[in-house]
Amino acid sequence: MLLNVEHKTSYTYSEPVSYTIQQLRLTPQDGLGQRVQRWEIRVNGHLHAFQDTHGNAAHTLVLDTPHEAINIVASGVVETGLEMPALAHSLPMDIYLRSTPLTMADDGLREFATGFASSALDDTALELMMHAILERVPYIKGSTAVETSAARAFELGAGVCQDHAHIFVACCRSLGLPARYVSGYLFTEDGSLMQSHAWADVCVADSWLSFDVSNSCRTGDTHVRLAVGLDYRDACPVSGIRSGGGLETMGTTVLVNNMLIAQSQQVQQ
């Protein structure tokens, strides 16, 4: 697919902000089935590009003069469904066995995961675990928050894509499989799910396999990956701190379109 993505994030404040610094992980890279044809970030501030610990293309955003709003627009075109290998990685794979507060497996999660370790931990077993997670923790919007841990969402029996990714990662790590959280976008033909998305990678036989628990499927040409990390905090699109500003209001919109379909419709017209 040829996917056109536009991701807008806006912040407004009740009082002037004297200083803001943010980290943006809003730039996809080539690899694992995708190739970036063009991409840009527009923002009312200064950007400094860098590569973070996990190899993500990231930017530091600084606004050092008084401001009452921040507007960030990340947009571009990504070709998906390609035979593209994973990016070279400098971190030891054991890093992705490390638990974090958001992905710590408690007794309940460990017992659940152990049920899938009776056979070889291959694609089939992991797909069964993915389906079982969604059955135990159905997608219910607004049921959790960004600070909700995998163990808590599993206990609640409800969550969103972030929770599903954390639970899958926690289960894989408890079984001795390196796993990581992935942030990105998802294209749907009916235009639903127009928001940032999340799924999980797990390393099996030295290869990364990707599982979208919320949609009960392996990732494919409808997915665009942005960033990876140990959990949401490592891979979230925007994070930062500010000085001043009073009350903050944040809004986000995501549009993902299949350019080939759009071009075909234009020709037919």
Secondary structure, DSSP 4 states (H G I P E B T S, - for coil): -EEEEEEEEEEEEEEEEEEEEEEEEEE--SBTTEEEEEEEEEESSEEEEEE-TTS-EEEEEEE-S-EEEEEEEEEEEEEES---PPPP--S-GGGGG---TTT---HHHHHHHHTT-SS--SHHHHHHHHHHHHHHS-B-TTSS-TT--HHHHHHHT-B-HHHHHHHHHHHHHHTT--EEEEEEEE--TT----S-EEEEEEEETTEEEEEEGGGTEE--TTEEEEEEESSHHHH-SEEEEEEE-SSEEEEEEEEEEEHHHHHHHHHH-
